[in-house]
Amino acid sequence: MVAAKKTKTHESINNRLALVMESGKYTLGYKTVVKSLRSSKGKLIIIANNCPPLRKSEIEYYAMLCKVGVHHYNGS
């Protein structure tokens, strides 16, 4: 029962990511994410599971300072 719910939420996140990609309002990459956080333009940061720990902690720190949400994505 729990596995079905986990799959459903995973599909929901993937569908929302696809919608964002279609809208064109996103940035990819470490440098552009840090620039957008420093200028307070970001609303949500999605970190993939293959992100190095040092970069992940730095992005989380900048996001905390800017009061931006962080989501840890299980895919790459």
Residue frames relative to the residue before (quaternion, step in Angstrom):
aa qw qx qy qz dx dy dz
M 1.0000 0.0000 0.0000 0.0000 0.00 0.00 0.00
V 0.6762 0.4888 -0.2970 0.4644 3.56 0.93 -0.85
A 0.6216 0.5623 -0.3475 0.4204 3.60 1.02 -0.76
A 0.6324 0.5298 -0.3374 0.4534 3.59 1.02 -0.74
K 0.6592 0.4986 -0.3144 0.4668 3.58 0.95 -0.81
K 0.6408 0.5220 -0.3246 0.4599 3.58 0.99 -0.82
T 0.6515 0.5033 -0.3098 0.4757 3.58 0.99 -0.81
K 0.6496 0.5258 -0.3184 0.4475 3.55 0.97 -0.82
T 0.6724 0.4696 -0.3064 0.4832 3.61 0.93 -0.80
H 0.6142 0.5376 -0.3468 0.4620 3.60 1.06 -0.69
E 0.6526 0.4940 -0.3059 0.4863 3.59 1.00 -0.84
S 0.6295 0.5414 -0.3323 0.4476 3.58 1.02 -0.76
I 0.6534 0.4966 -0.3108 0.4795 3.57 0.97 -0.84
N 0.6483 0.5125 -0.3186 0.4642 3.59 0.96 -0.81
N 0.6496 0.5076 -0.3187 0.4677 3.59 1.00 -0.78
R 0.6591 0.4966 -0.3103 0.4720 3.58 0.98 -0.78
L 0.6245 0.5252 -0.3369 0.4697 3.58 1.06 -0.71
A 0.6365 0.5208 -0.3259 0.4663 3.57 0.99 -0.79
L 0.6388 0.5247 -0.3213 0.4620 3.58 1.02 -0.78
V 0.6493 0.5032 -0.3113 0.4778 3.59 0.98 -0.82
M 0.6416 0.5250 -0.3248 0.4552 3.58 0.97 -0.82
E 0.6467 0.5102 -0.3174 0.4698 3.60 1.04 -0.72
S 0.6622 0.5189 -0.3168 0.4380 3.58 0.99 -0.77
G 0.3938 -0.7544 0.4479 0.2743 3.58 1.15 -0.55
K 0.5911 0.5752 -0.3680 0.4293 3.60 1.24 0.10
Y 0.5175 0.6002 -0.4469 0.4150 3.55 0.47 1.22
T 0.1743 -0.7445 0.6271 0.1485 3.54 -1.29 0.29
L 0.2164 -0.7627 0.5992 0.1114 3.52 -1.16 0.69
G 0.7253 0.4481 -0.3205 0.4128 3.53 -1.08 0.69
Y 0.6299 -0.5861 0.3869 0.3316 3.48 -1.23 0.69
K 0.6918 0.5008 -0.2949 0.4286 3.58 0.78 -1.01
T 0.6960 0.4636 -0.2866 0.4675 3.59 0.86 -0.88
V 0.6147 0.5366 -0.3479 0.4617 3.58 1.10 -0.63
V 0.6646 0.4891 -0.3085 0.4732 3.58 0.91 -0.88
K 0.6329 0.5236 -0.3332 0.4630 3.62 1.00 -0.76
S 0.6855 0.4731 -0.2970 0.4670 3.59 0.90 -0.87
L 0.6335 0.5119 -0.3381 0.4715 3.60 1.08 -0.60
R 0.6556 0.5123 -0.3183 0.4543 3.58 0.97 -0.78
S 0.7259 0.3865 -0.2363 0.5176 3.57 1.11 -0.65
S 0.4245 -0.7444 0.4219 0.2962 3.60 1.34 0.17
K 0.3933 0.7278 -0.4754 0.2995 3.59 0.94 0.86
G 0.6238 0.5767 -0.3398 0.4036 3.61 1.17 -0.43
K 0.2734 -0.7523 0.5775 0.1604 3.53 -1.26 0.52
L 0.7916 0.0007 0.0361 0.6100 3.57 1.06 -0.74
I 0.1744 -0.7644 0.6142 0.0899 3.55 -0.99 0.88
I 0.1197 -0.7729 0.6210 0.0514 3.55 -0.86 1.02
I 0.1263 -0.8055 0.5787 0.0210 3.56 -0.60 1.20
A 0.3722 -0.7339 0.5289 0.2076 3.57 -0.79 1.05
N 0.6068 -0.5960 0.3885 0.3545 3.56 -1.19 0.48
N 0.6817 0.4742 -0.3078 0.4644 3.63 1.16 -0.31
C 0.3940 0.7025 -0.4891 0.3348 3.59 1.23 0.36
P 0.5017 -0.6584 0.4594 0.3222 3.62 -0.88 0.86
P 0.6098 -0.6158 0.3601 0.3453 3.61 -0.98 0.82
L 0.6467 0.5229 -0.3329 0.4444 3.60 0.97 -0.75
R 0.6671 0.4801 -0.2961 0.4866 3.58 0.95 -0.86
K 0.6241 0.5492 -0.3357 0.4430 3.55 1.01 -0.81
S 0.6891 0.4689 -0.2882 0.4714 3.57 0.88 -0.90
E 0.6301 0.5253 -0.3379 0.4614 3.60 1.05 -0.68
I 0.6511 0.4977 -0.3120 0.4806 3.60 0.95 -0.84
E 0.6476 0.5127 -0.3202 0.4639 3.59 0.96 -0.83
Y 0.6412 0.5264 -0.3237 0.4550 3.59 1.02 -0.78
Y 0.6676 0.4822 -0.3003 0.4813 3.59 0.89 -0.91
A 0.6455 0.5206 -0.3217 0.4571 3.58 1.00 -0.79
M 0.6292 0.5243 -0.3347 0.4661 3.58 1.04 -0.75
L 0.6569 0.5132 -0.3136 0.4547 3.59 0.96 -0.84
C 0.7352 0.4045 -0.2184 0.4982 3.58 1.04 -0.81
K 0.3716 -0.7440 0.4662 0.3018 3.58 1.33 -0.12
V 0.3744 0.6902 -0.5013 0.3635 3.53 0.92 1.08
G 0.4964 -0.6759 0.4649 0.2838 3.56 -1.01 0.81
V 0.1719 -0.7640 0.6158 0.0867 3.55 -1.17 0.69
H 0.0653 -0.7778 0.6248 0.0178 3.55 -0.95 0.96
H 0.2682 -0.7521 0.5830 0.1499 3.57 -0.88 0.98
Y 0.2007 -0.8037 0.5564 0.0646 3.54 -0.43 1.30
N 0.4309 -0.7382 0.4640 0.2328 3.58 -0.84 0.97
G 0.6588 0.4834 -0.3158 0.4822 3.60 1.20 -0.26
S 0.4345 -0.6502 0.5307 0.3268 3.52 -1.29 -0.19
